[in-house]
Amino acid sequence: MNFVKGLMLGTAATMLATAGAQAADLPLKAKAVEYVKVCSLYGAGFYYIPGTDTCIKLGGYTRAEVAFNASGMTGTPAWSGAAGQDNRLKNDYIFRTRQSVNLDTRTATEYGVVRTYFDAVFTWTSGSSTSTIAGGDVGVFFAFVQFAGFTFGKAVSQFSAPWNGTPGNITSNLLGGDDTSTGINQISYTAQFGNGVSAAISLEDQSRYRQSQLFNVNGVGAAYAGDAASYLAGLGSGVNNYAGVQVPDIVGQVRVDQAWGLFQVAAAAHQVRASYYVPTDESTGHPGDKWGYAVMAALSLKNLPTGAGDSINVDAVYADGASRYVIGGTTVNTFSMFGGSGLAYQSVGFGAAADGIFATNGGIETTKAWGIRGAFNHNWNQNWATSIFGSYSSLEYSSQGKAWYTQALQSKVGTGVVGSPDFNIIQIGTRTAWTPVKNLTFTGEVMWTKLDQNYSGVTTAVNAGGTKPTGQTYELKDQDTWSGVIRAQRNF
C-alpha cells in the first residue's frame, strides 16, 4: 500500500515538473500588429502612415486612347509638321497609353496642414522617339509642398482657371486661354478669407510655359533671318531670340468659389528680354527689356435648369507681349497648314505666335493677343454626358511689327505676297462620355479648327521644306482641319 501511494505521488510530482518546464518554454505574448488605420481628416482614401501622424493617399489613372488626323497627342490638330504638310510621313492615327500615379500626404501642425503632392506619368505614344517596343516616356506633372498658405514647386498656375484648357473637352489643344495642366514651377501664397473667397500672389517660371517666340529681323538677308521654309512653317526667322530669364512672371489672382459656381480674375506681368542684334556677337548690343502683361476673367455656372450636374465654363484673356497666356499650354505656337490651289502648286496658311519682334538698333515691338473659350456640359443621366465647346484666338502685330515681318517674308518668298502676319484661330467641337461603372469612362471627341491668316498672293518659286519639291510656288490662303479622339480611362 505504501509502495502504491509512493508511486502515485512520484508520478504526480513528475507530471507537475514536466508541465512547469513546458510552461517555461512557451513564447511570450506577441506585440499587437500595428495595422494601417483610416485617416478621415482629409476625405476618403487617406490612411495613416504606420508610426506617424501623417496621412497618405494613393491615386491615379490608367488611360488608353487613339487620335485621328492629328499631329500629336492629345488630339493635336494637323496644324504643323508632316500632318500640316499633309504628306505620306504623317500618321493618320496615333495611339497612346498612359499610367498616372500620384501621392498626396498631409500632416496637421500648429501652423496648419503641411501637404506634399506628386504626380508622375508613364506614357507610350506612337511615333515617339523614345517609345520603342518596350520603351516610353516619364513625365513629372506635379511636385509641390504646401505650408502655411505657401506653395513651393510644380503646380497649376495661379493665373489658370480651375479647368485649365479643358472647360468641357479632353483635347489639350483648345486655345483661347491659359493652360498649365501639367504644372509650372512657382512660389506662391494663397490667403483664404472664408465663404469661398481667396486671393493669391505668385512668382512663376517663364522659361517653359510662358515664352513664345521673339523674332529678330536684323539684316533681312542675313542667314539668321530665316528662309522661305521657316517663314512658311510659321517659324519666322527660324530662331527664338529670347535672352536668358532674369525675372519670373509675377501673377496675382482673386477667386470666389461657391455653390452657384465660380468667378475669378487674374493678372500677370511678363518680362520680354531679347538677346543681341547679331545673335553671335555681343558687341552689337541689344534692344531694351520690355514688360508684357496678361489679364483674365473666368466664370463657371452650376445648378443650371437644364439638369443636375450641368455647367457652363467660360474664360477670356487679353495679353500684350505675353501671347502664351492666350495660345498656351502644351500647344505649339507655330502653325502651318497646306492645301489645294488653283493658282499654284499648293496653298499654305501660317501663323507665327510671338511675344514681339525687333530689328537693327530698334526696340521690341510687342504683339497683342486675346482669346475666349468655353463649354456647355450636359448630363443626360448618371451614365451619359455631352459637351459642346469652342474657342476664338487672335494675335496682332504692331504697325511697325507688321512692316518688319512682311519685309522679311517678302525677301524670302517675293513681293507677290501681301498682307500682315496677324492671324486668328477658330475651334468648335463636341465630346460625349459614357460611364458604365464608377471611375470608368469611355469618351469620343471631334473638333474642327480653322486658321484665318491675313496674307494673300502667290510666292515666287521657293523651297517650302519638308517633303515639298524645290522651285514651286504657293498660294497664301486660310486653311482648316478636323481631329478626333477616342479614350478609355479608369481612375483609382
C-alpha positions as CSV (number, residue, x, y, z in Angstrom):
1,M,0.0,0.0,0.0
2,N,2.7,2.4,1.0
3,F,4.5,1.4,-2.3
4,V,1.5,2.2,-4.4
5,K,0.9,5.5,-2.7
6,G,4.5,6.5,-3.1
7,L,4.4,5.6,-6.8
8,M,1.3,7.8,-7.4
9,L,2.8,10.7,-5.6
10,G,6.0,10.4,-7.5
11,T,4.1,10.2,-10.8
12,A,2.1,13.3,-9.9
13,A,5.3,15.2,-9.0
14,T,6.9,14.2,-12.3
15,M,3.9,15.4,-14.3
16,L,3.8,18.7,-12.4
17,A,7.5,19.2,-13.0
18,T,7.1,18.4,-16.7
19,A,4.2,20.8,-17.1
20,G,6.2,23.6,-15.4
21,A,9.1,23.0,-17.8
22,Q,6.8,23.2,-20.8
23,A,5.2,26.3,-19.5
24,A,8.6,27.9,-19.2
25,D,9.2,27.1,-22.8
26,L,6.1,28.9,-24.1
27,P,6.8,32.1,-26.1
28,L,6.0,35.5,-24.6
29,K,2.8,37.2,-25.8
30,A,3.5,38.9,-29.2
31,K,3.1,42.6,-29.5
32,A,-0.1,43.8,-31.3
33,V,0.3,44.2,-35.0
34,E,0.2,48.0,-36.0
35,Y,-2.4,47.8,-38.8
36,V,-2.8,50.7,-41.2
37,K,-5.6,53.0,-39.9
38,V,-8.0,55.0,-41.9
39,C,-7.4,58.8,-41.8
40,S,-10.8,60.6,-42.0
41,L,-9.4,64.1,-41.6
42,Y,-8.9,64.9,-45.3
43,G,-11.7,62.9,-47.1
44,A,-11.9,59.4,-48.4
45,G,-8.9,57.4,-49.4
46,F,-6.4,58.6,-46.8
47,Y,-4.6,56.3,-44.4
48,Y,-2.1,56.9,-41.6
49,I,1.5,56.0,-42.4
50,P,2.3,53.5,-39.6
51,G,4.2,55.0,-36.7
52,T,3.4,58.6,-37.8
53,D,0.7,61.2,-37.7
54,T,1.0,61.8,-41.5
55,C,-1.9,60.7,-43.8
56,I,-1.3,59.5,-47.3
57,K,-3.4,58.8,-50.3
58,L,-2.5,56.9,-53.5
59,G,-4.3,57.8,-56.7
60,G,-4.0,58.0,-60.5
61,Y,-5.5,56.6,-63.6
62,T,-4.9,54.2,-66.5
63,R,-5.6,55.6,-69.9
64,A,-5.7,54.3,-73.5
65,E,-6.6,56.5,-76.4
66,V,-6.2,57.0,-80.1
67,A,-6.2,60.2,-82.0
68,F,-7.3,60.6,-85.7
69,N,-6.0,63.1,-88.2
70,A,-3.8,64.7,-85.6
71,S,-0.2,66.0,-85.4
72,G,0.2,64.7,-81.9
73,M,-1.5,63.7,-78.7
74,T,-3.9,64.5,-77.1
75,G,-5.9,65.3,-80.2
76,T,-3.5,67.9,-81.5
77,P,-4.9,69.3,-84.8
78,A,-3.0,68.7,-88.0
79,W,-1.6,72.3,-87.9
80,S,2.2,71.7,-88.1
81,G,4.9,69.3,-89.2
82,A,4.2,66.4,-91.5
83,A,0.5,66.4,-90.6
84,G,0.3,70.1,-91.5
85,Q,2.0,69.4,-94.8
86,D,-0.5,66.5,-95.4
87,N,2.2,64.2,-96.8
88,R,2.8,60.4,-96.5
89,L,5.0,60.9,-93.5
90,K,2.1,61.8,-91.3
91,N,0.3,59.3,-89.0
92,D,-3.4,59.1,-89.7
93,Y,-3.8,57.7,-86.2
94,I,-1.7,57.9,-83.1
95,F,-2.1,55.5,-80.1
96,R,-1.2,56.5,-76.6
97,T,-1.3,54.6,-73.3
98,R,-0.6,56.2,-70.0
99,Q,-0.3,55.3,-66.4
100,S,-0.6,58.2,-63.8
101,V,0.4,57.7,-60.2
102,N,0.0,60.4,-57.6
103,L,0.9,60.6,-53.9
104,D,-0.8,63.1,-51.6
105,T,0.5,63.4,-48.0
106,R,-0.9,65.7,-45.2
107,T,0.1,66.3,-41.7
108,A,-1.7,68.5,-39.1
109,T,0.7,71.0,-37.4
110,E,0.3,74.1,-35.2
111,Y,0.8,76.2,-38.4
112,G,-1.9,74.3,-40.3
113,V,-1.7,71.3,-42.6
114,V,1.6,70.5,-44.3
115,R,0.9,69.0,-47.7
116,T,3.0,67.4,-50.4
117,Y,1.8,66.2,-53.7
118,F,3.5,64.3,-56.5
119,D,2.1,63.2,-59.8
120,A,4.1,61.2,-62.4
121,V,3.0,59.7,-65.7
122,F,4.4,56.8,-67.7
123,T,3.5,57.1,-71.4
124,W,3.9,55.2,-74.6
125,T,3.0,57.1,-77.8
126,S,3.0,56.0,-81.5
127,G,5.8,57.7,-83.3
128,S,7.7,59.0,-80.2
129,S,11.4,58.7,-80.5
130,T,11.6,57.1,-77.0
131,S,8.5,54.9,-77.3
132,T,10.3,51.8,-78.7
133,I,8.7,48.4,-78.4
134,A,9.3,48.3,-74.7
135,G,10.2,51.9,-74.1
136,G,8.2,55.0,-73.3
137,D,8.4,58.4,-71.6
138,V,8.3,59.5,-68.0
139,G,6.8,62.9,-67.0
140,V,6.6,64.8,-63.8
141,F,3.3,66.8,-63.9
142,F,3.2,68.0,-60.3
143,A,5.6,68.0,-57.3
144,F,5.0,70.6,-54.7
145,V,5.0,71.4,-50.9
146,Q,2.2,73.5,-49.3
147,F,2.7,75.0,-45.9
148,A,1.0,77.9,-44.1
149,G,-0.6,79.2,-47.3
150,F,2.6,78.9,-49.4
151,T,3.1,76.6,-52.4
152,F,6.6,75.7,-53.4
153,G,7.2,73.6,-56.6
154,K,5.5,72.5,-59.8
155,A,1.7,73.1,-59.6
156,V,-1.1,74.6,-61.6
157,S,-0.5,78.4,-62.2
158,Q,-2.4,80.8,-60.0
159,F,-3.4,82.5,-63.3
160,S,-5.2,79.5,-64.8
161,A,-8.9,78.8,-64.4
162,P,-9.7,75.6,-62.4
163,W,-10.4,73.8,-65.7
164,N,-7.2,75.0,-67.3
165,G,-7.6,74.3,-71.0
166,T,-10.5,71.8,-70.7
167,P,-13.8,73.6,-70.0
168,G,-15.6,70.7,-71.5
169,N,-13.1,68.9,-73.8
170,I,-10.4,66.3,-73.5
171,T,-8.0,67.7,-76.2
172,S,-5.0,69.5,-74.8
173,N,-5.1,72.0,-77.7
174,L,-8.2,74.2,-77.2
175,L,-6.7,77.7,-77.5
176,G,-8.0,81.0,-76.3
177,G,-6.7,81.0,-72.8
178,D,-4.1,79.8,-70.2
179,D,-3.4,76.1,-69.7
180,T,-0.8,74.8,-67.1
181,S,-2.4,71.4,-66.6
182,T,1.0,69.7,-66.3
183,G,2.3,72.2,-63.7
184,I,4.6,75.2,-63.7
185,N,7.3,75.9,-61.1
186,Q,6.3,78.6,-58.7
187,I,6.5,80.2,-55.2
188,S,3.0,81.4,-54.3
189,Y,0.9,82.4,-51.4
190,T,-2.8,82.0,-51.1
191,A,-5.0,83.7,-48.5
192,Q,-8.4,82.2,-47.6
193,F,-11.0,84.7,-46.5
194,G,-13.9,82.3,-45.9
195,N,-17.1,81.7,-47.8
196,G,-15.1,80.5,-50.8
197,V,-13.2,83.8,-51.3
198,S,-9.5,83.6,-51.8
199,A,-6.6,85.6,-53.2
200,A,-3.1,84.6,-54.4
201,I,0.2,86.1,-55.5
202,S,2.8,84.1,-57.2
203,L,6.3,84.1,-58.8
204,E,6.3,81.6,-61.7
205,D,8.9,80.3,-64.0
206,Q,8.5,81.8,-67.5
207,S,11.1,79.7,-69.4
208,R,8.9,76.8,-70.3
209,Y,5.2,77.7,-70.4
210,R,5.3,81.4,-70.8
211,Q,7.9,82.3,-73.5
212,S,6.6,82.4,-77.1
213,Q,8.8,83.4,-80.0
214,L,10.8,86.6,-80.1
215,F,11.8,87.5,-83.7
216,N,14.9,89.3,-84.8
217,V,14.7,90.5,-88.4
218,N,18.0,92.4,-88.2
219,G,19.6,92.3,-91.7
220,V,16.7,90.9,-93.8
221,G,19.1,88.9,-96.0
222,A,21.2,87.5,-93.1
223,A,21.4,83.8,-92.6
224,Y,19.9,84.0,-89.1
225,A,16.9,85.9,-90.5
226,G,15.4,82.6,-91.8
227,D,14.5,81.3,-95.2
228,A,11.3,80.6,-97.2
229,A,10.8,77.2,-95.4
230,S,11.0,78.7,-91.9
231,Y,8.5,81.5,-92.7
232,L,6.0,79.2,-94.4
233,A,6.3,76.9,-91.4
234,G,5.3,79.7,-89.1
235,L,8.7,79.9,-87.6
236,G,9.5,83.4,-88.9
237,S,13.3,83.9,-88.8
238,G,13.7,80.3,-87.5
239,V,15.4,81.4,-84.3
240,N,13.9,82.3,-81.0
241,N,15.8,85.4,-79.8
242,Y,14.8,85.4,-76.2
243,A,17.7,86.0,-73.8
244,G,18.1,84.1,-70.6
245,V,15.5,84.5,-67.9
246,Q,16.0,87.3,-65.4
247,V,12.7,87.8,-63.6
248,P,9.9,85.2,-63.1
249,D,6.4,86.1,-64.1
250,I,4.5,87.9,-61.4
251,V,0.9,86.7,-61.0
252,G,-2.0,87.8,-58.9
253,Q,-5.4,86.2,-58.6
254,V,-8.8,86.7,-56.8
255,R,-11.3,83.8,-56.8
256,V,-14.9,83.3,-55.5
257,D,-15.8,79.6,-55.4
258,Q,-19.3,78.9,-54.1
259,A,-22.3,76.6,-54.6
260,W,-23.7,78.6,-57.5
261,G,-20.4,78.5,-59.4
262,L,-17.1,80.3,-59.6
263,F,-15.7,83.7,-60.6
264,Q,-12.0,84.5,-61.0
265,V,-9.9,87.4,-62.2
266,A,-6.1,87.3,-62.6
267,A,-3.2,89.3,-63.9
268,A,0.4,88.6,-64.8
269,A,3.5,90.7,-65.6
270,H,5.9,89.1,-68.1
271,Q,9.4,90.3,-68.9
272,V,10.3,90.3,-72.6
273,R,14.1,90.2,-72.8
274,A,16.0,89.8,-76.1
275,S,19.4,88.6,-77.0
276,Y,21.7,90.5,-79.3
277,Y,21.1,92.3,-82.6
278,V,23.5,89.9,-84.2
279,P,22.9,86.7,-82.1
280,T,26.5,85.6,-82.3
281,D,28.1,88.9,-81.5
282,E,27.5,90.6,-78.1
283,S,29.3,93.8,-79.2
284,T,26.3,94.6,-81.5
285,G,24.1,95.4,-78.5
286,H,20.5,94.5,-77.8
287,P,17.1,96.2,-77.5
288,G,15.9,97.3,-74.1
289,D,13.9,95.0,-72.0
290,K,10.1,95.4,-72.0
291,W,7.3,94.2,-69.7
292,G,4.4,92.5,-71.2
293,Y,1.2,91.6,-69.3
294,A,-1.9,89.5,-69.4
295,V,-5.3,89.8,-67.7
296,M,-8.1,87.2,-67.5
297,A,-11.6,86.5,-66.2
298,A,-13.3,83.2,-65.7
299,L,-16.9,82.2,-64.9
300,S,-18.5,78.9,-64.1
301,L,-22.2,78.5,-63.6
302,K,-23.6,75.4,-61.9
303,N,-27.1,74.2,-60.9
304,L,-28.5,75.0,-64.3
305,P,-32.1,74.4,-65.1
306,T,-31.1,72.0,-67.9
307,G,-30.2,69.2,-65.4
308,A,-28.3,68.1,-62.4
309,G,-24.6,68.5,-62.7
310,D,-24.8,70.7,-65.8
311,S,-22.4,73.6,-66.1
312,I,-21.2,76.4,-68.3
313,N,-17.4,77.3,-68.1
314,V,-16.0,80.4,-69.8
315,D,-12.7,82.2,-69.6
316,A,-11.2,85.1,-71.6
317,V,-7.7,86.5,-71.7
318,Y,-6.1,89.6,-73.1
319,A,-2.3,89.9,-73.4
320,D,0.3,92.3,-74.6
321,G,3.8,90.9,-75.1
322,A,2.7,87.6,-73.4
323,S,1.0,85.6,-76.1
324,R,1.4,82.2,-74.4
325,Y,-1.3,83.2,-71.9
326,V,-3.7,83.1,-74.9
327,I,-2.0,80.5,-77.1
328,G,-0.5,78.4,-74.4
329,G,-0.2,75.1,-72.6
330,T,1.4,72.2,-74.4
331,T,0.2,73.7,-77.7
332,V,2.8,74.7,-80.3
333,N,3.0,78.4,-81.1
334,T,3.7,78.0,-84.8
335,F,1.0,76.9,-87.2
336,S,1.4,75.8,-90.9
337,M,-1.2,74.0,-93.0
338,F,-1.1,73.1,-96.7
339,G,-4.0,72.6,-99.0
340,G,-5.0,72.7,-102.6
341,S,-4.8,75.6,-105.0
342,G,-5.9,76.5,-108.5
343,L,-3.2,79.2,-108.8
344,A,0.0,77.4,-107.6
345,Y,1.5,74.0,-106.7
346,Q,-0.4,74.1,-103.4
347,S,-1.8,76.6,-100.9
348,V,-0.4,77.3,-97.5
349,G,-1.6,79.2,-94.4
350,F,0.7,80.0,-91.5
351,G,0.6,81.8,-88.2
352,A,3.6,82.8,-86.1
353,A,2.7,83.5,-82.5
354,A,5.3,85.7,-81.0
355,D,5.7,87.9,-77.9
356,G,7.5,90.6,-80.0
357,I,9.8,91.5,-82.9
358,F,12.8,93.7,-83.3
359,A,15.3,94.9,-85.9
360,T,18.7,96.7,-86.0
361,N,19.0,99.4,-83.3
362,G,15.3,99.2,-82.8
363,G,13.3,98.4,-79.7
364,I,11.0,95.4,-79.2
365,E,7.6,95.8,-80.8
366,T,5.2,93.6,-78.7
367,T,2.3,91.7,-80.1
368,K,-1.3,91.8,-78.7
369,A,-3.4,88.7,-78.3
370,W,-6.8,87.9,-77.0
371,G,-8.9,84.8,-76.7
372,I,-12.2,83.4,-75.4
373,R,-13.2,79.8,-74.9
374,G,-16.0,77.9,-73.2
375,A,-18.2,74.9,-73.0
376,F,-21.7,73.8,-72.0
377,N,-21.6,70.5,-70.2
378,H,-24.9,68.4,-70.0
379,N,-25.5,65.2,-68.1
380,W,-28.2,63.1,-69.8
381,N,-28.2,60.8,-66.8
382,Q,-25.7,59.3,-64.4
383,N,-24.0,57.4,-67.2
384,W,-24.0,59.7,-70.2
385,A,-22.7,63.3,-70.7
386,T,-22.2,65.6,-73.7
387,S,-20.3,68.8,-74.0
388,I,-20.2,71.4,-76.7
389,F,-17.1,73.6,-76.7
390,G,-15.3,76.2,-78.7
391,S,-12.7,79.0,-78.8
392,Y,-11.6,82.1,-80.7
393,S,-8.0,83.3,-80.5
394,S,-6.5,86.3,-82.2
395,L,-2.9,87.6,-82.4
396,E,-1.9,91.0,-83.9
397,Y,1.4,92.7,-84.5
398,S,2.0,96.4,-84.1
399,S,2.2,98.6,-87.3
400,Q,6.0,98.6,-87.1
401,G,6.0,94.8,-86.4
402,K,3.8,94.2,-89.4
403,A,6.1,96.1,-91.6
404,W,9.3,94.4,-90.3
405,Y,7.8,90.9,-90.6
406,T,6.3,91.4,-94.1
407,Q,9.6,92.9,-95.4
408,A,11.5,89.9,-94.1
409,L,8.9,87.5,-95.5
410,Q,8.9,89.2,-99.0
411,S,12.7,89.0,-99.1
412,K,12.3,85.2,-98.9
413,V,9.1,84.5,-101.0
414,G,8.7,87.5,-103.2
415,T,6.7,90.7,-103.2
416,G,3.7,88.9,-104.7
417,V,2.7,88.1,-101.1
418,V,1.0,91.0,-99.4
419,G,-0.9,91.5,-96.1
420,S,0.2,91.1,-92.5
421,P,1.3,88.3,-90.1
422,D,-1.9,88.8,-87.9
423,F,-4.0,85.6,-87.6
424,N,-7.0,84.1,-85.9
425,I,-7.8,80.5,-84.9
426,I,-11.4,79.3,-84.5
427,Q,-12.2,75.9,-82.9
428,I,-15.6,74.1,-82.4
429,G,-16.0,70.6,-81.0
430,T,-18.2,68.2,-79.1
431,R,-17.5,65.4,-76.6
432,T,-19.7,62.5,-75.4
433,A,-18.7,60.3,-72.5
434,W,-20.2,57.1,-71.2
435,T,-19.5,55.9,-67.6
436,P,-20.9,52.4,-67.2
437,V,-19.5,52.0,-63.7
438,K,-17.9,54.4,-61.3
439,N,-14.5,55.7,-62.3
440,L,-14.5,54.0,-65.7
441,T,-15.2,56.4,-68.7
442,F,-15.2,55.9,-72.4
443,T,-15.1,59.2,-74.4
444,G,-15.3,60.3,-78.0
445,E,-14.5,63.8,-79.2
446,V,-14.3,65.6,-82.5
447,M,-13.1,69.1,-83.2
448,W,-12.9,71.5,-86.2
449,T,-10.1,74.1,-86.4
450,K,-9.7,77.0,-88.8
451,L,-6.6,79.1,-89.4
452,D,-7.7,82.5,-90.5
453,Q,-4.5,84.2,-91.7
454,N,-4.0,87.6,-93.3
455,Y,-1.6,87.1,-96.2
456,S,-2.7,86.7,-99.9
457,G,-1.0,86.3,-103.2
458,V,1.4,83.7,-104.7
459,T,5.1,83.2,-103.8
460,T,7.9,83.0,-106.2
461,A,9.5,79.5,-106.8
462,V,10.7,78.5,-103.3
463,N,11.7,75.6,-101.2
464,A,8.9,75.1,-98.7
465,G,10.8,72.5,-96.6
466,G,9.7,69.0,-95.5
467,T,8.8,66.8,-98.5
468,K,7.8,69.7,-100.7
469,P,9.7,69.9,-104.0
470,T,12.0,72.7,-104.6
471,G,11.2,75.5,-107.0
472,Q,7.4,75.6,-106.6
473,T,5.0,78.4,-106.0
474,Y,2.4,78.5,-103.2
475,E,-0.8,80.5,-102.8
476,L,-1.3,82.1,-99.3
477,K,-4.8,81.5,-98.0
478,D,-6.8,80.2,-95.0
479,Q,-6.8,76.6,-94.0
480,D,-8.9,74.3,-91.8
481,T,-8.8,70.7,-90.4
482,W,-10.6,68.3,-88.2
483,S,-9.3,66.0,-85.4
484,G,-10.8,63.3,-83.2
485,V,-10.0,61.3,-80.1
486,I,-11.4,58.1,-78.6
487,R,-10.4,57.4,-75.0
488,A,-10.9,54.8,-72.3
489,Q,-9.9,55.8,-68.7
490,R,-10.0,54.1,-65.3
491,N,-9.5,56.3,-62.3
492,F,-8.5,55.0,-58.9
